[in-house]
Amino acid sequence: MLIQLTIRDIVLIDRLELHFHEGLSVLTGETGAGKSILLDAFALALGGRGDGSLVRHGEAQGQITAVFDCPLDHPARRIAADADIDVDGDLILRRVQVADGRTRAFVNDQPVSVQVLKAIGATLVEIHGQHDDRALVDPATHRAILDAFGGLSGEIQAVGDASRRVREARHALHEHRNRIDKARREADFLRHAVEELTKLNPLAGEEETLAGRRVVMMQSEKVAQDLNEAYEVVAGNTSPVNELSAAVRKLERRGAQAPSLVEPSVKALDAALVAIDEAREALEQAIRATEYDPRELEQTEERLFALRAAARKYDVPADDLAALRKRFEEDVAAIDAGEEQLGGLEKALKEADAAYVKAAKALSAGRKKAAQALDTAVQAELPPLKLERARFITDIQIDETSRDPSGFERVEFWAQTNPGTRPGPLMKVASGGELSRFMLALKVVLADKGSAPTLVFDEIDTGVGGAVADAIGQRLARLAEKVQVMAVTHAPQVAAKAGSHFLIAKEGVRGAKDRVATRVIPLEATPRREEIARMLAGATITEEARAAAARLLDAAAH
């Protein structure tokens, strides 16, 4: 609920701080005292449209701060948390209005967008008046109100889940049909491609291997002669191996006579012989590699050229031909298996749709029952509000072709203001005063069904008096047993029912000639009786008016 409202430099308000309590609070005062300014400022703090003209004359900016105490699981806290706002303690909504028209918004002293401020404010406060019945304008809101009244959250969840499954099944079927249609259009090409690539049987890395082998074979004739000449030097008739071997044997025979002189030389000559032998083996291996069958070169080139031609044809690297073949085979398999899978997806969609229809019809039955109960409950509230000849109607239009997450129904609150007249949407057929009273009756019925924790009623008693005003006061008091209610009123019967009473008045600003400011004064006991007497009698308060005010207060207390 709202626990504090602070306003600085807004129109006629220079500095104002109000503290509110549970139950019904009323704000009274003469016309022009500033009641509308107070509500405009409050609406601004809740995310309403800003206007530079709201700033008090001569000031650079105005500011409104609203402090709320709400449960830890309240939707306002979830919205704030989603916006990365610290939600420990009270929720503090603040709006700064600059004289040039710009505004700044804050929640718990953290800057936020106006959209976030408005979303949070909408969960905390509802403002209703003769020309501001926003909760009754949007038929989508009417459906939510009916569902809350009927306690249909479980049925709505079931329909929402069923609707999601229908969308998923429909999407899966659509995607599969597109794949099958595309595959069918390309079927001949795919089958030919699979046949061609299967016959070619490309392997990953094959192109590089073939290209390397081809280069070796093409260079073999040029290299072979040089390799043979080198081999002749190392292992032929002119090879130094025999002479070196004979030299080693001679030195070994002299080794015993001068070992320190002979052994290093023998070791070096042995190393030379080993190196010559390694060279011989390497040359022999290279010579064998240069030996090839000319038909092998021809076959290698044919294979290489075939791979490269296929790569150009299918516009992929040769190394990707094997993967392409596999993909084409899968597409062909999809065509072959597609009809069977398509039938399965069509069956799944049919089953999902049947489940949706079942859930939606259960919700429809619940809504029909809730609508009858809501109409009866609201109708019972109308006669005391001088709407005894009127009817409240919950109009339900059903479209069973819809697969909306909220069901088949479009719900709108209608009214028939007099017998014989045509019923129609509340906003179209009810006058301002009638609309406010319809709204009050609806709010009394729905008080514990998801209402915002603070309700503000702006002069909904305009144009009525006596018994009707008393009936309005009684209903506001009943409503205040479940939620916090604030009412701007001109009716003493309504004011007498309040637990808190604030007087709004204009006073001169001390030390400032020709300047006035709006003041709000909490009233207790005698001052409150005087204000209600003024509301009864007008400018001149009589003893009879004081006595009548006392009777109203006494009756309200009992």
Rosetta blueprint (number, residue, H / E / L):
1 M L
2 L E
3 I E
4 Q E
5 L E
6 T E
7 I E
8 R E
9 D E
10 I E
11 V L
12 L L
13 I E
14 D E
15 R E
16 L E
17 E E
18 L E
19 H E
20 F L
21 H L
22 E L
23 G L
24 L E
25 S E
26 V E
27 L E
28 T E
29 G L
30 E L
31 T L
32 G L
33 A L
34 G L
35 K H
36 S H
37 I H
38 L H
39 L H
40 D H
41 A H
42 F H
43 A H
44 L H
45 A H
46 L L
47 G L
48 G L
49 R L
50 G L
51 D L
52 G H
53 S H
54 L H
55 V E
56 R L
57 H L
58 G L
59 E L
60 A L
61 Q E
62 G E
63 Q E
64 I E
65 T E
66 A E
67 V E
68 F E
69 D L
70 C L
71 P L
72 L L
73 D L
74 H L
75 P H
76 A H
77 R H
78 R H
79 I H
80 A H
81 A H
82 D H
83 A L
84 D L
85 I L
86 D L
87 V L
88 D L
89 G L
90 D L
91 L E
92 I E
93 L E
94 R E
95 R E
96 V E
97 Q E
98 V E
99 A L
100 D L
101 G L
102 R L
103 T E
104 R E
105 A E
106 F E
107 V E
108 N L
109 D L
110 Q E
111 P E
112 V E
113 S L
114 V H
115 Q H
116 V H
117 L H
118 K H
119 A H
120 I H
121 G H
122 A H
123 T H
124 L H
125 V E
126 E E
127 I E
128 H E
129 G E
130 Q L
131 H L
132 D L
133 D L
134 R H
135 A H
136 L H
137 V L
138 D L
139 P H
140 A H
141 T H
142 H H
143 R H
144 A H
145 I H
146 L H
147 D H
148 A H
149 F H
150 G H
151 G L
152 L L
153 S H
154 G H
155 E H
156 I H
157 Q H
158 A H
159 V H
160 G H
161 D H
162 A H
163 S H
164 R H
165 R H
166 V H
167 R H
168 E H
169 A H
170 R H
171 H H
172 A H
173 L H
174 H H
175 E H
176 H H
177 R H
178 N H
179 R H
180 I H
181 D H
182 K H
183 A H
184 R H
185 R H
186 E L
187 A H
188 D H
189 F H
190 L H
191 R H
192 H H
193 A H
194 V H
195 E H
196 E H
197 L H
198 T H
199 K H
200 L H
201 N L
202 P L
203 L L
204 A L
205 G L
206 E H
207 E H
208 E H
209 T H
210 L H
211 A H
212 G H
213 R H
214 R H
215 V H
216 V H
217 M H
218 M H
219 Q H
220 S H
221 E H
222 K H
223 V H
224 A H
225 Q H
226 D H
227 L H
228 N H
229 E H
230 A H
231 Y H
232 E H
233 V H
234 V H
235 A H
236 G L
237 N L
238 T L
239 S L
240 P L
241 V H
242 N H
243 E H
244 L H
245 S H
246 A H
247 A H
248 V H
249 R H
250 K H
251 L H
252 E H
253 R H
254 R L
255 G L
256 A L
257 Q L
258 A L
259 P H
260 S H
261 L H
262 V H
263 E H
264 P H
265 S H
266 V H
267 K H
268 A H
269 L H
270 D H
271 A H
272 A H
273 L H
274 V H
275 A H
276 I H
277 D H
278 E H
279 A H
280 R H
281 E H
282 A H
283 L H
284 E H
285 Q H
286 A H
287 I H
288 R H
289 A H
290 T L
291 E L
292 Y L
293 D L
294 P H
295 R H
296 E H
297 L H
298 E H
299 Q H
300 T H
301 E H
302 E H
303 R H
304 L H
305 F H
306 A H
307 L H
308 R H
309 A H
310 A H
311 A H
312 R H
313 K H
314 Y H
315 D L
316 V L
317 P L
318 A H
319 D H
320 D H
321 L H
322 A H
323 A H
324 L H
325 R H
326 K H
327 R H
328 F H
329 E H
330 E H
331 D H
332 V H
333 A H
334 A H
335 I H
336 D H
337 A H
338 G H
339 E H
340 E H
341 Q H
342 L H
343 G H
344 G H
345 L H
346 E H
347 K H
348 A H
349 L H
350 K H
351 E H
352 A H
353 D H
354 A H
355 A H
356 Y H
357 V H
358 K H
359 A H
360 A H
361 K H
362 A H
363 L H
364 S H
365 A H
366 G H
367 R H
368 K H
369 K H
370 A H
371 A H
372 Q H
373 A H
374 L H
375 D H
376 T H
377 A H
378 V H
379 Q H
380 A H
381 E H
382 L L
383 P H
384 P H
385 L H
386 K L
387 L L
388 E L
389 R L
390 A L
391 R E
392 F E
393 I E
394 T E
395 D E
396 I E
397 Q E
398 I E
399 D L
400 E L
401 T L
402 S L
403 R L
404 D L
405 P L
406 S L
407 G L
408 F L
409 E E
410 R E
411 V E
412 E E
413 F E
414 W E
415 A E
416 Q E
417 T L
418 N L
419 P L
420 G L
421 T L
422 R L
423 P L
424 G E
425 P E
426 L H
427 M H
428 K H
429 V H
430 A L
431 S L
432 G H
433 G H
434 E H
435 L H
436 S H
437 R H
438 F H
439 M H
440 L H
441 A H
442 L H
443 K H
444 V H
445 V H
446 L L
447 A L
448 D L
449 K L
450 G L
451 S L
452 A L
453 P L
454 T E
455 L E
456 V E
457 F E
458 D E
459 E L
460 I L
461 D L
462 T L
463 G L
464 V L
465 G L
466 G H
467 A H
468 V H
469 A H
470 D H
471 A H
472 I H
473 G H
474 Q H
475 R H
476 L H
477 A H
478 R H
479 L H
480 A L
481 E L
482 K L
483 V L
484 Q E
485 V E
486 M E
487 A E
488 V E
489 T L
490 H L
491 A L
492 P H
493 Q H
494 V H
495 A H
496 A L
497 K L
498 A L
499 G L
500 S E
501 H E
502 F E
503 L E
504 I E
505 A E
506 K E
507 E E
508 G E
509 V L
510 R L
511 G L
512 A L
513 K L
514 D L
515 R L
516 V E
517 A E
518 T E
519 R E
520 V E
521 I E
522 P E
523 L L
524 E L
525 A H
526 T H
527 P H
528 R H
529 R H
530 E H
531 E H
532 I H
533 A H
534 R H
535 M H
536 L H
537 A H
538 G L
539 A L
540 T L
541 I L
542 T L
543 E H
544 E H
545 A H
546 R H
547 A H
548 A H
549 A H
550 A H
551 R H
552 L H
553 L H
554 D H
555 A H
556 A H
557 A H
558 H L
